[in-house]
Amino acid sequence: MGIVTCDISVSVDGYVAGPNQSLENPLGERAENRLHAWMFETPEENAAEVAAITGAGAYIMGRNMFGPIRGEWDLEWRGWWGEEPPYHAPVFVLTHHPREPLTMAGGTVFHFVTDGIESALAAAREAAGDRDVAIAGGAATVNQYLAAGLIDELRLHVSRVLLGAGERLFEGVPDTDLEHVSTRGASLVDHLTYRIRR
């Protein structure tokens, strides 16, 4: 069985999204280009980290990461990524509103889970088989899994920017023992990997 991982880009001051998230600014004001520049402006330099992010056997994300809709679903909405999302694996979306699975090009199938983080993790583990399960985000989802002690390896991609406000990583997470695994600096980002001790 694989492990439960989390890869997340974060500002130096601890934010994974900026303020005022919207359809026009899915990661909030000032955040999208700044937090993820390392992935798009210097992809060759960060190829190993991108491969690790996209190499999971299943993913879990919060509803806000899937889309900006609140309340009942707008069934026309199919996610931020177009017809072929980058996951190429089952994705389990945490929500309070049921929806039938959504099959996309390239092997991504979005499943909508209404009965909590443990249920989503059990379904993702079954779907992933021997491969890892990745907690994809956003901040509230990652913080819930951290607080519950359900993440084995945390991979922070620290972009050298200050956002000053937004969605903060580690909000509401109790004292956690992190074992340093690796650090690698690149031109736009520092990649930090921690194993979470139980």
Order of alpha helices (4+ residues) and beta strands (2+ residues): beta-beta-alpha-alpha-alpha-beta-alpha-beta-beta-beta-alpha-beta-alpha-beta-beta-beta-beta
